[in-house]
Amino acid sequence: MLLEGKKGLIVGVANKHSIAWAIAESAAREGAELVFNYQGERLRENVEELAKTIEGSKIFPCDVSNDDEIAALMKNVEAEFGQLDFLVHSVAFAPREELTGEFINTSRQGFATALDISAYSLVAVSRAALPLMKEGGSIITLTYLGAERVVPRYNVMGVAKAALEATVRYLAHDLGPRGVRVNAISAGPIRTLAARGVSGISKMVEHHREVAPLRHATEQAEVGDTALFLLSSLSRGITGEVIYVDGGYHILGTLAPIG
C-alpha cells in the first residue's frame, strides 16, 4: 500500500485505454484516493463510468486551456480532500492537420494550440494545485521520444513535448524547496485516443515491437507502475527527470524510417 492515505488528482483520463487511467489503476491499487477531471460533456460519461470502479473517487469538469475552470477544479478538490499529495498531468493536443505532411507547414495557430495545451497546461495546473500540496508531494507528466528526436509526422507535438520536458526541469527547480518533486515519463507509442491523431501510429507501435530491446510494445500498465514509483516515497530523491518506459527503444541509434 505505497500510497495509502495519499490523495491525488489525475488530469487527462479520456477512456479505459488512456495512460492516465492505467496510472489511476496503479495508484488506487496501492491505496490512493483519487479525483479526476473530464473535458466537456462528450467525455463525461466515459470518465464517470471508470471512476465508479474506484471506491470514493470523484470527477469534476475542467478544460486545462481555461484558467477559470482550473481554479474551479482546485476548489472542488480542496472541498473533497483538503489537500493534495500528488498530481498527474496527462494532456496533449495538436490539430490533426498539423500531424501530417512536413513540420515546416505548421500553422501559427496550430503551433500555439499545441504548446498551450500540451506544455503550458502543466504550469497552469501545477500553480493552481500548489497551495493544496501543503506537505510537499509529487507531480508527473507524460512525454515522448519525439521531444528529442525527429519522429516522422509527429511534427509540432515533438516541439510541444520538448517544451514540456524543459517545463518539468524549471518546475522542479522552483518547487523543490517546497518539497514538491516534478518528473516526466517518456512512454513508447501506445494506441490511445490522443495517439490516433498521429498518422501512422499503428506502424509506429509495430516498429517499436520489432526493434526495441525488450521486443514488445509498451503497455499502459508498465507506465502506470512507473508512475506509481514516481508518486510514492520510493522516488523521494528524484526530481526534474525524464524516465523512459519504452522497452529500451530510446537507447538505439539510427533505425529504418517508419512506414
N, C-alpha and C positions, 0 to 999 in steps of 0.2 A: 504493500500500500504506500507507494512512494509519494503520492500526492494527497494522502488522507488529510482532510480538513482544509485543503487548499481550494481557493476559489478562482475560477478563470473565465475569461471572455474569449470566445473564438469567433473571429470575423472572417466570413468567406465561405461558409457551407452553402452549396447550391443543391446537391443531391448526394445519394449514397456513394457515388464514385469520387466525390471531392476529396482531395488530400486533407482538407480541413476536417472532414468527417472522420477520416482514419485517425487523425490526431485526437479528435474528441473521444473516439472509442478507446484509444490507449490511455488517455488521461482519466476517463471515467472508470476504466478497469482498475486503476490504481487509486481510486478514492476521491477524485476531484469533483467539486460541484461546479456546474457549467452554465453559462449564459451564451446564447447565440444571437446573431443579428440575421435579418433577412432583408434583401433589397427588393422592394416592390411586391405587390400582391401576386405577381407571377410566380415568385419563388416561395411565398409564404407557406403554402400547403406542403411543399417538399420538406422544408426545414421543420415545420410543426410536427409532421409525422415522424421524422427522425428524432427530434427532441423528446418525443413521448417515450422513446425506448431507453432514455437515461433518466432515472428517477430524480425528480426535483429540479430538472433543468427548465430554463425559461427562454423565450425568444422575444425579441423586440425589433422594430423596424430601424434600419439605418442605411442610408446611401453614403458611402465614405467620401463622395465628392461634395457633400453638403455639410458645412461646419455646424449648422444648427441641429441637424439630425445626429451628428456625432455627439454633441453636447447633451441632447435628449437621451441618447443611448446610455451615456455615462450616469445620468441622473437615475435612470431605471436600474442600472447595475448597482449604484450606491443604495438605492431603496431595497434591493433584494439582498445584497451581500454586506454592505457597509464598507467593504474594501476589496481589493484585487491582489492576487498573488502572481497571476500570470496573464499574458495577452498573446494570442495567436493571430497574426495578420496573414491571411492567405487570399489576397485580392490582386488581380491583374486584368487589364483590358486594353485592347487596341482595336480600332475599327477593322473589320475583316479585310477591307480593300487595302489596308496598309501591310497585310501579311501575305501578299502575293507580289510577284514581279521583283523589281530591283529596289533596294533601300533608297537609292538616290531620288526616287519618285515619291518619297514620304511627304505628305502634305503638312503644312504648318499646324493645322488644327488636329490632324491625326497624331502628330508628334506631341502636342500639348496635352491631348487627352490621355495618351499612353503614359506620359510622365506623371501627370496628375494622379490618375487612379492607381497606377502600379507602383509608384515610388513616393510621391508626396503624401499619399494617404497614410503611410506608415508614420510619418512625422505628425500628422494631424491627430491620428488615433492615439499615438503614444503620449502626446502632450495632454490630451483630454483625460487619458487614463492615469497619468502620473499622480494626481492628488489622491487617488484611491489606492495607490501602491505604497501604503504607509509604512510597511515593514520591508521594503525592497521587493524584489521579485525578478521575473524573467519575461522577456519579450522575444518572440521569434517570428520570422517571416520566411517566405518561400521564394527561392530564386532558381536560376537555371544556367547551365554552361554557356548559353548564348550571350551571357553578360561579358564573357572574356574571350570567346572565340566566335568566329563567324559561323552561324548555322543557317544554311540556305532557307530563305523565306521567313525566318524568324524576325528579320528586319528591325523595325523600331522597338519591338519588345526586347530585343537584345540590349539596345541602348537604355531602355527603361529599367531593365534588370541590373545593368551596370550602375545606374544611378541609385537603385535600391541597395546594392551592396555597399556603395560609398555611404549611403544614409545610415546603414547599420553601424559602420565604424564611427561616424560622427555622433550618433546617438549613444553608442557605447561609451564614448569619451565623456559626454555630458552627464549621463545618468549613472555611471559607475560610482561616483562619490555618494550617490543616494541609495546605493545597494541594489540597483536595477541593472541586470545583465541584458544585453541585446545581441542576438545571433541570427544567422540565416542558415537554412538547409537548402542545398542545391540538389534537387532530385533529378533523376533521369526522366526521360519522356514518359508520360503516363496519359492514357486516354481519359481525360476529364472533360467536363463541359467547356471550360475555358480553352483547353488544348484543341478542341475541334475547330477553332478559328484559325489554327496554323495549318496551312496547306501541306499535305504530305505527312501528317502526324503518324499514320499507320506505318508508313515506310520507316519513319524515324524510330518507332518502337521496335520494329523487326530488325533494323540495322543494329540497334543497341543490343538486342538479344543475341545477335550473331557474333559481335566483336568485343563486347565488354568482358573483362577478365573473368567475372563470375558467370558469364554465359546465360543470363536470364534477364528478362525485362524487369525494370524497377516496379516493385509492388507498393501499393498505398500503405500497407501495414508496416513495411520497412521504414517508411518515412514517419509514420505515426509513432513507432517505438523510439526512433532517434529524437523526435520532438519530445517525447516523454523524458528522455535523458536530459535534454536541454532545459526542460521546465522544472526538473527536480533538483534537489540539493546535490545530487551526484555530479553535476556540472558546475558547481559553485565557483570554480576558479576559471571559468571560460566566458569571455565576452568579446564582442567585435569580430567574431569568426564566421566563416562560411564552412559548414560541414557538408561534405559530399555524400549523398546516398544514391549512387548510380552504378553500383557493381564494379567500380574502378574505371569506368569509361573515361573519366577526365584525365587519367594518367597517360593515355595513349597519345602517340604522335599523329602525323598526318594520315588520314584514312581516305578511302574511296568516297567520292561525293555521294550524298544521299539522294536517291531517286531522281 
